[in-house]
Amino acid sequence: MAAGMLLTDARDRILLVKTHYRADWGLPGGVAEEGEPPHRTCEREIAEELGLDRRAGDLLLLDFVPADETRLRTMLYLVFDGGTVLDPDSITPQADEIADYSFLNAAEAERRMHPRHAHRLPHLMAARAHRRTAYLPRP
């Protein structure tokens, strides 16, 4: 299981991070530790990666990702609402993990993300607007 957070700025741009270990950009977050609830995973990862003390808000998305030739096991990916970052200067990325970060409009965010993850963005924004969790089952 992995959990991420949707964070936006005052202009409703999406915060993406570029890690040292992935070619593409993505939402901040990470894999749960044994026995760790998903909302705590999300909060811990945001604190570790970005130095932000954010509470996990509404569950916006649950994505079921089956194992395939690139992924050895089935994963559940949950995304929580982290709200608006009013002071982008408060972000202090962990240098060992985060190579870069940026607030991007939805179209640019989708271009920078791997298609395997970018499909989540429209569902996330709709879920936030309608305050209703999106479920993305895959066959």
C-alpha positions in Angstrom: 0.0 0.0 0.0 1.1 3.5 -0.8 -0.3 6.9 0.1 0.1 10.3 -1.4 -1.2 13.8 -0.9 -2.7 16.3 -3.2 -1.3 19.7 -2.4 -2.1 22.9 -4.4 -1.1 26.5 -4.2 -3.3 29.6 -4.1 -3.6 29.4 -7.9 -4.8 25.8 -7.7 -1.6 24.4 -9.2 -0.6 20.9 -8.2 2.5 20.2 -6.3 4.7 17.5 -7.9 8.0 16.2 -6.8 10.9 14.7 -8.8 12.7 12.1 -6.8 16.3 10.9 -7.4 15.2 7.3 -8.0 12.4 7.8 -10.6 12.5 9.3 -14.1 9.1 10.9 -13.9 7.5 13.4 -11.5 4.7 12.5 -9.1 2.6 13.4 -6.2 4.5 13.4 -2.9 4.0 10.3 -0.8 5.3 6.8 -0.4 4.9 3.2 0.7 3.4 2.3 4.1 5.4 0.8 6.8 4.2 -2.5 8.4 1.0 -1.8 10.3 0.9 1.9 9.4 -2.5 3.3 8.6 -2.6 5.0 5.1 -3.4 8.5 6.5 -0.4 8.3 8.8 1.8 7.1 5.9 0.7 10.1 3.9 1.4 12.6 6.8 4.8 10.9 7.6 5.9 11.0 3.9 5.0 14.7 3.5 6.9 15.6 6.6 9.9 13.5 5.6 10.0 14.6 1.9 8.9 18.2 2.1 9.3 19.3 5.8 5.5 20.1 5.9 3.3 19.3 8.9 0.1 18.5 7.1 -2.9 16.5 8.2 -4.4 14.1 5.7 -7.8 15.4 4.8 -10.5 13.7 2.8 -9.6 10.5 1.0 -9.8 11.7 -2.6 -8.8 8.6 -4.5 -8.3 4.8 -4.2 -6.5 3.3 -7.1 -6.2 -0.5 -7.4 -3.0 -1.4 -9.3 -2.7 -5.1 -10.1 0.7 -6.8 -10.4 2.2 -6.9 -13.9 5.5 -7.3 -15.7 6.9 -4.2 -14.0 5.2 -4.5 -10.6 5.7 -7.7 -8.6 2.7 -7.3 -6.3 -0.7 -5.7 -6.3 -0.8 -2.3 -4.8 -3.5 0.0 -3.3 -2.6 3.7 -3.8 -4.6 6.2 -1.7 -4.4 10.0 -2.2 -5.6 12.3 0.6 -6.4 16.0 0.3 -3.6 18.2 1.8 -5.3 21.5 1.0 -3.6 24.6 -0.1 0.1 25.5 0.6 -0.2 29.2 1.3 3.6 29.7 1.8 5.5 27.7 -0.8 8.7 28.9 0.9 7.8 26.7 3.9 8.6 23.6 1.8 12.0 22.2 2.7 12.7 19.2 0.4 14.8 16.3 1.7 17.9 16.5 -0.4 18.6 12.8 -0.3 15.3 11.9 -1.8 13.8 15.0 -3.6 15.7 16.4 -6.6 13.1 19.0 -7.4 9.5 20.1 -6.8 7.2 22.5 -8.6 3.6 23.7 -8.5 2.2 23.0 -12.0 -1.1 23.5 -13.8 -3.0 20.3 -14.5 -1.9 19.9 -18.1 1.8 20.4 -17.3 1.5 18.1 -14.3 0.0 15.3 -16.5 2.9 15.8 -19.1 5.5 15.3 -16.4 4.0 12.3 -14.8 4.2 8.7 -16.1 0.9 7.8 -17.8 0.5 5.1 -15.2 0.0 7.8 -12.6 -1.1 10.9 -14.6 -4.6 9.4 -15.2 -5.3 10.0 -11.5 -5.1 13.8 -11.8 -8.5 14.6 -13.3 -10.2 12.2 -10.8 -8.4 13.8 -7.9 -9.4 17.3 -8.9 -13.0 16.2 -9.4 -13.0 14.3 -6.1 -11.8 17.4 -4.3 -14.4 19.6 -6.0 -17.3 17.2 -5.3 -16.0 16.0 -1.9 -16.4 12.4 -3.1 -13.8 9.7 -3.2 -12.9 8.3 -6.7 -12.3 4.6 -7.0 -10.2 3.5 -9.9 -10.5 -0.3 -10.3 -8.5 -1.9 -13.1 -9.4 -5.1 -14.8 
